[in-house]
Amino acid sequence: MEHLDFSINNLYYLDRLPPIFMTKALKTTDYPTKNSLNNLVAVVDNDLNRVFSRLLDRDCSQNTRLAMGSDLRSFFKWYSSANGEQFSFQRVTARDIRDYKAAMQQADLSVATVNRRLVTLNQFFIAAMHEGMIKKNPAADVKQLSKQPLAPKGLTQQDARKLLKEVEVRGNLRDRCIIELMVGAGLRVSEVVALRPPDIYRGDRRGHATIHNSKGNKTRNVPLNKELRAILKEFEATGKQGNTQLFVGQRGALTPLAVNKIVEKYAKKAGVQASPHTLRHTFAYAFLKAHPSEIVALSQILGHSNINTTAIYTQNRLEDLQEKVEAIGF
């Protein structure tokens, strides 16, 4: 059986994962100087191909698939370096997984990153079992790191106001719509960039954005408040929407990376720390503050298939715990 050469001197074959797992285009400088790009042959192991195909059959988003690719590359690279041998399904042991977990901890990776990579490996070897490559999953009994169940961080009301004011003052209607859709409607960054002009419905008293192919490949309608409908109407009047995508730049439809940069730009000007995820979390907290018992409604708006995912917003944030500790006196 032919193997991908994952030996120490050829780690750059790791980037021959299927295109769906690729996070960036390869450059000649990504390879060892003794190997030119023209001399490399894209030899993909048949067994790996079968396992990758089974992984891709799972119902998950593009971002999840890219994260899985990154996780697998990290493990393959560590395995080759630690063992001095090429990767083989039959030679991976539970000790390898435990040692890899320890190496990640020593590298001070976050608990979330370590656990995500362990989950990816578990799914990878389960797929290998289904394909008959191995009889036992070496990652099955390796436990994830425990973590304190804290809710994700959102902006305070003051910081949210500073950010939104900064965007409004700068006068870029496209950017304002993008940021308002995340902080005012709870959309994911991938959902914002995928919006098309027909996906926005605006009535006199109500309106919504139709989200297609979100996580789980589901379609849902997200209500838009009066202020957001007015901003979108003003943006539509400029005629600067794309033919197929609602939000475009000089090079065509915006990407999630471009939106990340937009948010970072205004956050820096406003003196706050924010990302698209932060804005979505901010919406969730604001919604529950206004409607404390409406967690099911919030779950529908956010597009969560499991209400337990939404329940994390009812838990304490680190800053909430800090305030409670500061209030203690002796």
N, C-alpha and C positions, 0 to 999 in steps of 0.2 A: 504493500500500500504506500502511496506517495504522500509525503507530508510537506506542509509548509515549513520552510527552514526558519525556525524560531531560535536558532543558536545566537549566542551573544554577538557575533560579528554580523548578523543579518537581521537585526531587530526591525529594520525598516520594512520588512515584508508584512509587518503587522498592519500596515495601511492598505493591504490588499483585501480587507474586509469588503463585503458587498457594498455597492454605492449607497444603499439606504442607511448604512451605518456611518458613512463618512461625515465628518464635521467640517472639513475644509479641503480645498483643492491641494494636491501635492505639488511640491516644487522640487526641482533638481537638487537644491541644497538640503532637502530633507533626508537625502540618502548619504551613505558614507562616500567620501571622496573617491575611493577606489572603484566605486560602482557608478557608472553613468546611467542616466535614466533610460537611454536607448538600449543598454545591455541587460536590463532587468526584464524577466519574463513573468507575467502575472499567472503564476501557477497556484491554483486554488484547490486544496484538498477536497476530494469528493465527500468525505465524511463531514467535514466542516460545513460544506455547502448545504448538505441535507439538514444539519442541525440549525444553521442560520435560517433556512427556509421555514422550518417548523416554528422558530422564534417569531418570524415575520408574519406567521399566520395568526398570531395573537392580536386581539382587538386593542391596540394602543396607538397613541398619537405619534406623529413624526418626531417630536422632541424627545419622547420616551425612547424611541428607537435609536436616535442619535446618542442619547445618554448610555444606552446599552452598549453601543459600539465603543464608546469611550471607556466604559468599565472593562470590557473584554480586552481591549488593547492594553490597559493598565495591568491586568492580571497576566496576560501572555508575556509582557515585557518583564514583569517581576519573576515569573516562573523560569524563563530562560536564564535570567541573571542569577537567581538563587540556586538553580539546579545544574546549570552549565549544560543543558541539553534542550533539544527541540521539544515543543509541545506534543503530547500524545494523550488521547483520551484515556488509554489503558494505564498510563503511568501517573496520573494525578491521584493523590491520596488525600485523606482528611487532614493529615499533617500539613500538606501544602496549603490547604485553605486556612488552617489555624495560624500557620506561620505568616501567610499573606495578611491576615487580619491583624496580627501583632505588628507587622511592618507598617501597615497603614496607621496604626495607633502611634507608633514611634515617630512617624512623619507628621504627627499632630494634625491629621485630617479630621474634619468635623465628624461628629457621631452620625449625622445624616448621610454624609458621603460614604463612610465606612459601611453603614447598613445598606445603602442603596447598592453598592458594589457586591455585597454578600447576597442580596436578593437576586441581582443579575446573574451571578454565578450559579445560584441554586436553580434558577429557571433554565440556564444554559445546560446544566448537567441533567436536569429532568428531560429536556428535549433530547439530549444524547441517549438517555435511557430508552425513550420512546422509539428512537431510531435504531436501537439495538447495538449502540457503540459500547456501552458499559452496562453492568448489571446492578451496580450500586452507585448512588449519588454521593460523591465525596463531600459535598457541601451541606448535606441534609442535617447533620447533627452539630454544625458550627453555629452557635447562637449569636444573634445580633447584640450590639451594645445597648445597654439600657439607657434611657434618656428621660429627663423630666418632661412630662407632658405640658409644654407651654404653648400657648396660642401664638401664631405668627405675628410679626410686628407690622403695625400699620402706622400711618401718620397721626399725630395728635390733631385736634381740631384747629389749633393755631398754625401748625406747620402746613396742614392741608390748605388752609386759607392763604397762607403766604405763597404757596406754589401756584394755586389757581389765579391769584392776583397777578403774579409775575407773568404767567402765560397770557392773561388778558391784556396787561399793559403792553406786552411786546407786539400784540396785534396780528399774530399769525393764526388765522381762522382754522386752517388745517390742523396745526399742532394743538390748538385749543380743543377742537372736536375729539382728537385722539385721546388726549389726557382726560377730558371730561367723560368719555365713554368708559374709561377704566375706573375712575374715582366716583363717577355718578351713576354707573350702570353695572359695574363689577365685571366687565368683559376681560377675558384673557388677552394677552398681546397677540397671540395667534389668531384669535377671533376678530380683533380689530383690523388686522392687515388683510383678512380674508373677506371683509365686508364689500358688497357690491352696491351700487346705487339703488337697485330695486329692493334691497334688503331693508331699507329704511322706510318705515311708514309713519307719516305725521298727520294727525288729525287735529281738530280744534281743541279737543279735550283729552286726547290720548294719543299714544304713539308707541311703536316698538321697533326693535332691531331683530331681524330673523337671523339666527346663527345656524349655519349649516356645517355638518361634519365636525362638530366639536369633539371633545373627548368621548370615546365610545361611539363615534360616528352617529351622533344623534342630532336632531334639529329641534331648536326651541326658540320661543319668542321672548325677548327681554324688554320689559317696559322702559320707556324713556320719559323722564320727568319734563315738566313744562320748560324749564330753563335749557335743558339739553336739546329739546325739540327746536327751540328758537335759535340756538347756536348752529344746529345742523341746517336749518332753513337758510340762515345767513350764508353759511358755507356753500350750499347748493347754488345760491344766487351768484356766486363768483364764477361759476362754470369751470372750476379747477379740478373737478373730479375726473377720474379716469374712465375709459369706456367700459372696462371690465371690473376694475377695482375702484372702490370709493376714494381711497387715499393713495396718491402717487407722488413721486419725486421727480427729479430731473432725469433719472435713469429708468423710470417706469414705476411699477407697483412697489410700495414700501415693503420691507422685510421686517421680521421681529427684531433683528439686530439694529436696523435703522430706527425703529420706535424706541428701543432701549436707549439709544444715543440721544434721541429727542428728549426723553424724560430726564436723563442725566444732565442735559444742558440746562433745562429750566430749574431743576432741583439745585444745581450748583449756583445759579443766579439768585435763587430764593434763599440759599443758605440752609438747605435741608437735605437729608439723605433719602432718596426715593428710587424705586424701580417700578416697572409695570406690575410686578407681583405686590409690591407695597401698596400701590394704588387700589388694586383689587381687594386687598385685605382691608384697606381703609373704608371702602364701600361697605364691606360685610359688617364691620364694627358699627358704622353709622346706622345701618339698617336695623341691627339688633338693639341699638340704643333707643331708636325711635319705636321699635316694635319688639320688645323683649321676648314675647312668647311665639313669635312667628318664624321659628327656625325651619319649618317645612317650606314656607314661602321663600325664605332665603336660599334654601337648597335648590328649589326650582329655578330661581333667578340665576344662581351661579352655575347651574348645570351639573350638580353633583349627583351621581347615580346612587350613592350611599349617604344617608343622612348623618352617619357617624363622621363623615368627612367634614360636614358643616359644623358639627358639634364642637370642633376644636376652637371655634370662635367664642364659645361660652366659657372657655377655660381662662385662667389667669395669664396675662402677659408678664414678661419679666419686669417691665416698668411698674405694673400694678403691684407685684410682690414687693418691689423696692419701696413703694409708697407705704405699704402696710408695715414693713420692717422699720422704716423711718419714724412711724407713728408710735412705736413702742418706747416707753420711758420707764425708768426705774428710780 
